[in-house]
Amino acid sequence: MARILITSALPYINGIKHLGNLVGSQLPADLFARYMRGRGNEVLFLCATDEHGTPAELAAAKAGKPVAEYCAELHEVQADIARRFGLSFDHFGRSSSPQNHRLTQHFAGVLAENGLIREVSEKQVYSRADGRFLPDRYIEGTCPNCGYDKARGDQCENCTKQLDPTDLIDPRSAISGSTDLEVRETKHLYLRQSALRDDLDKWIDTKTDWPILTTSIARKWLHDGDGLQDRGITRDLDWGIPVRKGDQDWPGMEGKVFYVWFDAPIEYIACAAEWAEATGNDWERWWRTDKGAGDVRYVQFMGKDNVPFHTLSFPTTLLGSGEPWKMVDHLKSFNYLNYDGGQFSTSQGRGVFMDQALDILPADYWRWWLLSHAPESSDSEFTWENFQQSVNKDLADVLGNFVSRITKFCRSKFGETVPDGGAYGAQEETLLSELTRRIRAYEGHMDAMEVRKSAQELRAIWVAGNEYLQSAAPWSTIKEDPDRAAMQVRLGLNLIRLYAVLSAPFIPAASAAMLGAMNTQDTGWPDDVADALSTLPAGHAFTVPDVLFAKITDEQREDWENRFSGVRS
């Protein structure tokens, strides 16, 4: 039994996430966690809300609530939606937790002791009307590149150009709208990433099995231009983790907090500490190599925009501490999922959001489409027509149709128990051979975290059962050879249980429905396919399940296309 530590990129607290966020980190991480548990491994799957930084303060101000209250409410909202999507986190924590405060301040202290933090004087925009420095996202103005009048001080969302606040035309405070701004000098702490460039370079070179997307982004940041730059890790904000060296004050840093990109990855470790405190488990055996984490395999899932921070900044923190922390073994990154000819956007409300998706269809419909179209090698695009076709052909016509046909036929001819009689022939042996080959291929793709290939192989396994049923035709066989028809039906009912086990990582609710209909809790993995297909013996009772997947009609598709064509209110 292996021990697998899995973390998903932390969803930001400022609102409900869209489907592009979901498929870029949390959903494929859940797929892998469920699969690894299904294979009998010990899994710790962690995630949390990312609660610090300027967007949290701005969202709270817009909602008219104190930022701590806003974050607590939105954490519960996101946790509830995650549960409804079947995301099987062992713990869904908060980056604002006391555990993360302590760990972040601890890391800052040891990094400072090791000479890896330097103090820098820099110029920053100050709002006289607000009486405070304005971090980049607190400044809005017109983009000098495309003319968009709501560009932020770090990036224009319209044209995606990276910006500095001083680049903006007619800049204004995002808090008050005031244009009474000036540039003042302030001091901040910088993490000396450049000092560990060679160590990081060598470490990245050892990751030969990582996606090209991951390593190419890391190497670009390491080598392009002037190479890896030191990075600011403090901000002039009220909301965040106060700047301290462990439990000691940090002279000159009064009133400042750590930058969200410094403390957020540390929450992966703090989240385990939160989990341990809630459950009585030992978190250090997952995170400290001197306490048992040496045999842990650590896998991270994230969108490509998060890769630099997880391949360079967070590793700098861990390596630079000089302490025995567990480093990531595999980083699975994803490209972007676009929406119907454009981009998903949380800030602009464009696309289908997780709560809206669940309002119109159960989670498994979305899980299947998103995972089978995961943006692995390139960006992919959600369209309602493609969604309709995939649901109808894959889930309704292939899997759902098989379950319905075999259970209803058995009920009509043999009753609601598994029938006895008959023995395998050449047709069944051919099916066993094909299933064995495909299940081993499915395992290989899942082990390698090849999400789309895994989905394609799973669908092919479903198709094999349909083709067997169509060819065997027990409704015809029963007229001349009832015993053979009984064997065919018994095999078909056992296939339903097998499909439930194999499909659970993708469509857990449908899997549970199939197991429930087959009146079994046996989720044993099919190491031997022949044995797996005799799990339900003759005489075993079952029930005919409700329709697993209803087809999406043209009228529904057209309605949803119109309903979600505008901006989320």
Protein Blocks (a to p, Z undefined) as FASTA:
>chain_A
ZZdddddddddfebcddfklmmmmmmmmmmmmmmmmmnopacdddddddfedjklmmmmm
mnopafklmmmmmmmmmmmmmmmnopacfbdcdfkbmklmmmmmmmmmmmmmnopaccdd
ddddddfklopacdfklpgcddfklopakbcfkbcfklopacdfklpghiadfklopabd
cddddddddddfklmmmmmmmmmmmmmmbcfklmmmmmmmmmgojbjadddfbdcdfbdc
dddehjaccehigoiacdfklmmmmmmmmmmmmmmmmnopafklmmmmknopmmpccddd
ddfklmmmmmmmmmmmmmmnopacdddfbdcddddddeehiacdfklopajdfklmmmmo
cfklmmmmmmmmccfkbccdddfklmmmmmmmmmmmmmmmmmmmmmmmmmmmnopadcee
djddfklmmmmmmmmmmmmmmmmmmmnopaklmmmmmmmmmmmmmmmmmmnommlmmmmm
mmlmmmmmmmmmmmmmmmmmmmmmmmmmlmmmmmmmnopabfcdcfblklmmmmpgghia
cdddddfbacddfklmmmmmmmmmmccZZ
